[in-house]
Amino acid sequence: MERGDVDRLRAVGFEDADILGIVEATAYYAYANRIVDGLGVELE
């Protein structure tokens, strides 16, 4: 993300707490996917 991305989110009505939530959820899923890949977990 860059500053302009945050500015665009604010321009369409997102508040700082909303943006933080988006960043946290994105970071969590990126982390979880890397753990699953690293452990070689097979999906059903």
C-alpha positions in Angstrom: 0.0 0.0 0.0 1.0 3.6 -0.6 -0.4 6.8 0.8 -2.6 7.3 -2.3 -4.3 3.9 -1.6 -5.3 5.2 1.9 -6.4 8.5 0.5 -8.7 6.7 -2.0 -10.2 4.6 0.7 -10.9 7.7 2.8 -12.4 9.4 -0.2 -15.1 6.7 -0.5 -16.0 6.8 3.2 -13.6 4.4 5.0 -12.4 5.6 8.4 -9.0 4.9 9.9 -10.4 2.0 12.0 -11.9 0.5 8.8 -8.6 0.7 7.0 -6.8 -0.8 9.9 -9.2 -3.7 9.8 -8.6 -4.2 6.1 -4.8 -4.2 6.7 -5.0 -6.6 9.6 -7.2 -9.1 7.8 -5.0 -9.0 4.7 -1.9 -9.5 6.8 -3.4 -12.4 8.7 -4.5 -14.3 5.5 -1.1 -13.7 3.9 0.6 -15.1 7.1 -1.8 -18.1 7.3 -1.3 -18.9 3.6 2.5 -18.9 4.0 2.3 -21.2 7.1 0.1 -23.6 5.2 2.3 -23.6 2.2 5.4 -24.0 4.3 4.0 -27.0 6.1 2.9 -28.6 2.9 -0.7 -28.8 4.0 -2.9 -30.5 1.4 -6.4 -29.1 0.8 -9.3 -31.6 0.6 
